[in-house]
Amino acid sequence: IKYTVKKMILTFEKRSYKNQELRIKFPDNPEKFMEAELDLNDIIQEMHVIATIPELYHLLVELNAVHSLLGLLSHDNTDILNELTDIDTLHESEEGAEVLIDALLEGQVVALMVQNMERLDETVKEEADGVYNTLAVIENMAEFRPGLCTEAAQQGLMQWLLKRIKAKMPFDANKLYCSEILAILLQNNDKTRELLGEMDGIDVLLQQLSVFKRHNPATAEEQEMMENLFDALCSCLMLPANRDRFLRGEGLQLMNLMLREKKMSRVSALKVLDYGVIGPEGSDNCHKFVDILGLRTIFPLFMKTPKKMKKVGVSDKEHEEHVCSIIASMLRNLKGQQRSRLLSKFTENDCEKVDRLMELHFKYLEAVQLADKRIEGEKHDMVRRGEIIDDAMDDEFYLRRLDAGLFVLQLVCYIMVEICNAGVPQLQQRVHQILNLRGGSVKIVRHIMREYAENIGDGKSEEFKESEQKRIMELLENF
């Protein structure tokens, strides 16, 4: 079989070279290279068999066929590359796959693909398919080797995707695919997030999303695209420099409108807002949000979890977590008059917001205590059976506590402690009054906050972590 494959590759090389030669010689005379074209096509069809034996991929590299394969990108024959890089095939023989991907990258495959897509006219079905196939090759390669995303983005892919996403064309499978690839490139990758920011990509994302402010997506595919663009935006906001671009691009105003309009986009807008105001770098966005009357939007969502959320597959916990996180970020970041406006929200209507806060406190405390009880039981059984509780098991238990609502509970306690320290006696009295009435305890709140403080600032500098922990401990002293 190895011999057959070698022979096939060499034949492909020969025919590919001949076809190229004739095309250069008779550029305006297709009938002169028609036969060579058909011959080339035949051997390409035969070569699809190589895609079923990835352990022989190294032959493609050793016989220098990668260059000719890349040459096919300017043909309509991208599907052979698509098959060769099929993710399941790649995983069948990691070694063969590594060799092929290395060779493709060395041949600047992404840059070539981008040039080729720029040339294609998507109003022609075959050429639109060519774009789709090319994106599939990129997705396969990125899934097999996530580290490739940075290079791919820098080789012109990011620029092309942004251009394609904002092109005035009817919605189609390619636009959906572009949104998906964009979200993949930005996942856990600060370099690509920075690149998108520098290319005014935040504005592109906001413009594309603004369509869904007053209208729901027309189809399930369009909804998927909307979610991809929101995911891309959330990823970008993990980078502090992009929060400023989001602020300047009036991202807050758009999210605020979406939250008020009660359309499908509302769920994701809430998540974006959370990402935009979190941490000390979210300070400017917090102040701006109060200025554009955002408190009138967020507090009704805090007081009552909308019924519609469930329809779009979002749990109460997810909704309550985002809302509490936004309020906690504002309490952390707001100064002066904006902070006073936030605090006065808690005193209005006979402190109804404090009552709701305490209701959430007991709801999540009960859920977490129940989870803790189960975990304790399991640990006890494991010890009895002589099993060791290792780090992996501990992580598993911690995740289950988070699932039960630990993080929401921590946020709720943080809000309680902040408003009790705000110098508004009425708020402190109300919090303690309800704690006593319902058999809660200051000790439990302190314990939850200590655990919150221990886990704070992941990925941030040590000094941020220390100053933040110190700040929380000071708040607890006066609670």
C-alpha positions in Angstrom: 0.0 0.0 0.0 2.9 2.3 0.7 4.2 1.8 -2.8 0.7 2.6 -4.3 0.5 5.8 -2.3 4.0 6.9 -3.3 3.1 6.3 -7.0 -0.1 8.2 -6.6 1.6 11.2 -5.0 4.3 11.3 -7.7 1.6 11.1 -10.5 -0.3 13.9 -8.7 2.9 16.0 -8.6 3.6 15.5 -12.3 0.0 16.3 -13.4 -0.2 19.3 -11.1 3.0 20.7 -12.5 1.9 20.1 -16.1 -1.4 21.7 -15.5 0.2 24.8 -13.9 2.7 25.1 -16.8 -0.1 25.0 -19.4 -2.2 27.5 -17.5 0.7 30.0 -17.4 1.4 29.4 -21.1 -2.2 29.8 -22.3 -4.0 31.9 -19.7 -6.7 33.0 -22.1 -7.2 29.7 -23.9 -8.8 27.1 -21.5 -9.2 24.4 -24.1 -5.4 24.1 -24.3 -5.2 23.0 -20.6 -8.6 21.3 -20.4 -7.2 17.8 -20.8 -4.4 18.4 -18.2 -7.2 19.7 -15.9 -9.2 16.5 -16.2 -6.1 14.4 -15.7 -5.3 16.3 -12.5 -8.9 16.0 -11.3 -8.8 12.2 -11.8 -5.7 11.7 -9.7 -7.1 14.1 -7.0 -10.2 11.8 -6.8 -7.9 8.8 -6.4 -5.9 10.6 -3.7 -8.9 10.9 -1.4 -8.0 7.3 -0.3 -4.9 8.8 1.4 -7.2 10.6 3.8 -8.1 7.1 5.2 -4.5 6.3 6.1 -3.1 9.2 8.1 -0.1 7.0 9.2 1.2 7.6 5.6 0.8 11.3 5.7 4.5 11.7 6.1 4.9 10.6 2.5 3.1 13.7 1.3 5.7 15.7 3.1 8.7 13.6 2.1 7.7 13.7 -1.6 7.2 17.5 -1.4 3.5 17.2 -2.4 2.4 19.7 0.2 3.3 22.6 -2.0 1.1 21.2 -4.8 -1.7 20.6 -2.4 -1.6 24.2 -1.3 -1.7 25.1 -5.0 -5.1 23.4 -5.2 -6.5 26.2 -3.0 -6.7 28.4 -6.0 -8.7 25.6 -7.7 -12.1 24.4 -6.6 -10.4 21.4 -5.1 -10.3 22.4 -1.4 -12.3 19.4 -0.4 -9.2 17.1 -0.7 -7.5 19.2 2.0 -10.7 19.1 4.0 -10.7 15.3 4.0 -7.0 15.1 4.8 -7.5 17.3 7.8 -10.7 15.7 9.0 -10.4 15.9 12.8 -11.3 12.2 13.4 -8.8 11.1 10.8 -6.1 13.3 12.4 -6.7 11.7 15.8 -6.3 8.2 14.3 -2.6 8.8 13.7 -1.3 11.7 15.8 2.2 11.3 14.4 1.2 11.4 10.7 -1.1 14.3 11.5 1.6 16.3 13.3 3.9 15.9 10.3 1.2 17.1 7.8 0.1 20.1 9.9 3.7 21.2 10.4 4.3 21.1 6.7 1.1 23.0 6.0 2.0 25.7 8.5 5.5 25.9 7.1 4.0 26.5 3.7 2.0 29.4 5.3 -1.2 27.5 4.6 -3.5 30.0 6.3 -2.1 33.0 4.5 -2.6 31.1 1.2 -6.1 30.1 2.2 -7.0 33.7 3.0 -5.7 35.0 -0.3 -7.7 32.3 -2.1 -10.9 33.2 -0.2 -10.4 36.8 -1.1 -10.4 35.8 -4.8 -13.5 33.7 -4.7 -16.9 35.1 -5.7 -19.5 33.8 -3.2 -22.4 34.6 -5.5 -21.2 31.5 -7.5 -22.3 28.4 -5.6 -19.1 26.4 -6.3 -16.9 29.3 -5.1 -19.1 29.8 -2.0 -18.6 26.0 -1.3 -14.9 26.6 -1.7 -15.0 29.2 1.1 -16.9 26.8 3.3 -14.4 24.0 2.7 -11.5 26.3 3.4 -13.0 27.4 6.7 -13.5 23.7 7.5 -9.8 23.0 7.0 -9.0 25.9 9.3 -11.4 24.6 11.9 -9.9 21.1 11.7 -6.4 22.3 12.1 -7.3 24.6 15.0 -9.1 21.8 16.8 -6.2 19.5 16.4 -3.6 22.2 17.4 -5.2 25.1 19.4 -1.8 26.9 19.5 -2.2 27.6 15.8 -4.9 30.2 16.4 -2.5 33.0 17.1 -0.5 32.4 13.9 -3.7 32.0 11.8 -5.1 35.2 13.1 -1.9 37.1 12.3 -1.7 35.6 8.8 -4.7 37.7 7.7 -7.5 35.4 8.9 -8.8 37.7 11.5 -9.0 40.6 9.1 -10.7 38.5 6.5 -13.3 37.2 9.0 -14.2 40.6 10.2 -14.6 41.9 6.7 -16.7 38.9 5.8 -18.9 39.2 8.9 -19.7 42.8 8.1 -20.1 42.3 4.3 -23.6 43.5 3.1 -24.7 40.0 2.0 -27.7 37.9 2.9 -27.2 35.6 5.9 -25.9 32.2 4.8 -23.9 29.2 6.0 -20.6 30.9 5.4 -21.5 33.9 7.6 -22.4 31.5 10.4 -19.2 29.6 9.9 -17.2 32.8 10.1 -18.8 33.7 13.4 -17.9 30.3 14.7 -14.2 30.4 13.6 -13.9 33.9 15.1 -15.2 32.7 18.5 -12.7 29.7 18.3 -9.8 32.1 17.6 -10.6 34.3 20.6 -11.1 31.5 23.1 -8.5 31.7 25.9 -6.1 33.7 23.7 -5.0 37.2 24.7 -2.9 37.7 21.5 -5.9 37.3 19.2 -8.1 39.4 21.5 -5.6 42.2 21.2 -5.4 41.8 17.5 -9.2 42.1 17.1 -9.2 45.2 19.3 -6.6 46.9 17.2 -8.5 46.1 14.0 -11.6 47.9 15.4 -13.2 44.5 15.7 -15.2 45.5 18.8 -17.1 48.0 16.7 -17.7 45.3 14.0 -19.1 42.9 16.6 -21.3 45.7 18.2 -22.7 46.7 14.7 -23.5 43.1 13.8 -25.2 42.5 17.2 -27.2 45.8 17.1 -29.5 44.1 14.5 -30.8 41.9 17.3 -31.7 44.8 19.6 -35.3 44.9 18.5 -35.6 41.8 16.3 -35.1 38.1 17.2 -33.0 36.0 14.9 -35.2 34.7 12.1 -33.9 31.1 12.2 -32.0 28.7 14.5 -28.9 29.2 12.4 -29.1 33.0 12.7 -29.6 32.5 16.5 -26.4 30.4 16.6 -24.5 33.1 14.8 -25.8 35.7 17.3 -24.6 33.5 20.2 -21.1 33.1 18.5 -20.8 36.9 18.1 -21.7 37.4 21.8 -19.2 34.7 22.8 -16.6 36.5 20.7 -17.4 39.8 22.4 -17.2 38.2 25.9 -13.8 36.7 25.1 -12.6 40.1 23.9 -13.7 41.8 27.1 -11.4 39.5 29.1 -8.6 41.9 27.9 -8.7 45.2 29.8 -7.7 47.3 26.8 -10.8 46.1 25.0 -13.1 47.3 27.8 -12.1 50.8 26.9 -12.9 50.2 23.2 -16.2 48.7 24.2 -17.0 51.8 26.3 -16.0 54.2 23.4 -18.0 52.1 20.9 -21.1 52.7 23.1 -21.3 49.0 23.9 -22.9 49.8 27.2 -25.8 51.7 25.6 -26.4 48.8 23.2 -26.5 46.2 26.1 -28.7 48.4 28.1 -31.2 48.7 25.2 -31.1 45.0 24.7 -31.9 44.3 28.3 -34.9 46.6 28.1 -36.2 45.3 24.8 -36.8 41.8 26.2 -35.8 40.0 23.0 -33.7 36.9 22.7 -30.5 38.9 22.8 -31.2 40.0 26.4 -29.7 36.8 27.9 -26.3 37.3 26.3 -26.4 41.1 26.7 -26.5 40.5 30.5 -23.4 38.3 30.2 -21.5 40.8 28.2 -22.4 43.5 30.7 -21.0 41.3 33.5 -17.7 40.9 31.6 -17.5 44.6 30.8 -17.8 45.9 34.4 -15.8 43.2 36.4 -12.6 43.9 38.2 -10.8 47.2 38.7 -10.5 47.7 34.9 -14.3 47.7 34.7 -14.4 51.0 36.7 -15.1 53.4 33.8 -17.8 51.1 32.5 -19.5 51.0 35.9 -19.6 54.8 36.1 -20.9 55.1 32.5 -23.6 52.5 33.2 -25.0 54.5 36.0 -24.8 57.7 33.9 -26.9 56.1 31.1 -29.6 55.1 33.7 -28.5 51.5 33.8 -29.6 51.0 37.4 -33.2 51.3 36.2 -32.5 48.3 33.9 -30.5 46.1 36.2 -32.6 46.2 39.4 -35.9 44.9 38.0 -33.8 42.0 36.7 -32.4 41.6 40.2 -35.9 41.7 41.9 -37.4 39.1 39.6 -35.8 36.5 37.4 -37.7 36.7 34.1 -39.7 33.7 33.1 -38.6 33.9 29.5 -35.0 33.1 30.5 -35.9 29.4 30.8 -37.2 29.4 27.2 -33.8 30.2 25.8 -32.1 27.6 28.0 -30.7 29.8 30.8 -31.2 28.7 34.3 -32.3 31.0 37.2 -28.8 30.4 38.7 -27.0 31.7 35.6 -29.2 34.8 35.4 -28.9 35.5 39.2 -25.2 35.0 39.0 -24.7 37.6 36.3 -27.0 40.1 37.9 -25.4 39.8 41.3 -21.9 39.9 39.8 -22.8 43.2 38.0 -24.1 44.7 41.2 -21.1 43.5 43.2 -18.7 45.0 40.5 -20.5 48.3 40.8 -20.3 48.3 44.6 -16.6 47.6 44.2 -15.9 50.2 41.6 -18.3 53.2 42.0 -17.2 56.4 43.7 -18.9 59.6 44.6 -22.3 60.5 43.3 -22.7 57.3 41.2 -22.1 55.2 44.3 -24.7 57.2 46.3 -27.2 56.5 43.5 -26.5 52.8 43.7 -26.9 52.7 47.5 -30.1 54.7 47.4 -31.6 51.9 45.3 -31.2 49.6 48.3 -33.1 52.0 50.6 -36.0 52.8 48.2 -39.5 51.2 48.7 -38.8 50.3 52.3 -35.6 48.4 51.5 -37.2 45.9 49.1 -33.9 45.2 47.4 -32.3 44.2 50.7 -35.3 41.8 51.3 -34.7 40.2 47.9 -30.9 40.0 48.6 -31.6 38.1 51.8 -34.0 35.8 50.0 -31.3 34.9 47.5 -28.8 34.5 50.4 -31.0 31.8 52.1 -31.9 30.2 48.8 -28.2 29.6 47.8 -27.0 28.9 51.4 -29.5 26.0 51.6 -28.4 24.6 48.2 -24.7 24.8 49.1 -25.2 23.3 52.5 -27.1 20.4 51.0 -24.3 19.8 48.5 -21.7 20.0 51.4 -23.7 17.4 53.4 -23.7 15.0 50.4 -20.0 15.5 49.8 -19.1 14.9 53.5 -21.1 11.7 53.3 -19.2 10.6 50.2 -15.8 11.5 51.8 -16.7 9.5 54.9 -17.6 6.5 52.8 -14.4 6.8 50.8 -12.3 6.9 54.0 -14.2 3.9 55.3 -13.4 2.0 52.2 -9.7 3.0 52.5 -9.8 5.1 49.3 -7.6 8.1 49.0 -9.1 11.5 48.3 -6.7 13.1 45.8 -6.5 16.5 44.3 -8.6 15.5 41.3 -11.3 14.3 43.7 -11.1 17.6 45.6 -11.5 19.5 42.4 -14.5 17.4 41.5 -16.1 18.2 44.9 -15.4 21.9 44.5 -17.0 22.0 41.1 -20.1 20.3 42.6 -20.3 23.1 45.2 -20.0 25.7 42.4 -22.8 23.9 40.6 -25.0 24.1 43.6 -24.5 27.9 43.6 -21.5 28.6 45.7 -20.3 31.5 43.6 -23.7 33.2 43.6 -23.8 32.8 47.4 -20.4 34.4 47.6 -21.5 37.3 45.5 -24.7 37.8 47.5 -22.6 37.8 50.8 -20.2 40.3 49.2 -23.1 42.6 48.4 -24.5 42.2 52.0 -21.1 43.1 53.5 -20.6 46.1 51.2 -24.0 47.7 51.8 -23.6 47.1 55.6 -20.3 49.1 55.4 -21.7 51.9 53.4 -22.5 54.1 56.3 -26.3 53.8 55.9 -27.6 52.6 59.2 -30.9 51.6 57.7 -29.3 49.0 55.4 -27.2 47.4 58.2 -30.2 47.2 60.5 -32.3 45.5 57.8 -29.7 42.9 56.9 -29.1 41.9 60.5 -32.8 42.0 61.3 -33.6 39.4 58.5 -30.5 37.3 59.4 -31.8 37.0 63.0 -35.4 36.4 62.0 -34.6 33.6 59.7 -32.0 31.9 61.9 -29.0 33.0 59.8 -25.7 33.9 61.2 -23.0 36.5 60.8 -20.4 33.7 61.4 -21.6 31.8 58.3 -21.4 35.0 56.2 -17.9 35.6 57.4 -16.9 32.1 56.6 -18.3 32.3 53.1 -16.5 35.6 52.5 -13.1 34.2 53.7 -13.4 31.4 51.2 -14.3 34.0 48.5 -11.3 36.1 49.5 -8.9 33.0 49.3 -9.9 32.4 45.7 -9.8 36.0 44.5 -7.6 37.4 41.8 -6.9 34.2 39.9 -4.4 35.1 37.2 -4.0 38.6 38.6 -0.8 40.0 40.2 0.1 39.0 43.8 -0.3 42.6 45.0 -3.8 42.9 43.5 -4.7 39.7 45.3 -3.3 40.9 48.6 -4.8 44.3 48.5 -8.2 42.9 47.6 -8.1 40.3 50.3 -7.1 43.0 52.8 -10.1 45.1 51.6 -12.5 42.3 52.1 -11.2 41.5 55.6 -11.7 45.1 56.6 -15.3 45.0 55.3 -15.8 41.9 57.4 -14.5 43.5 60.6 -17.3 46.0 60.5 -20.0 43.7 59.3 
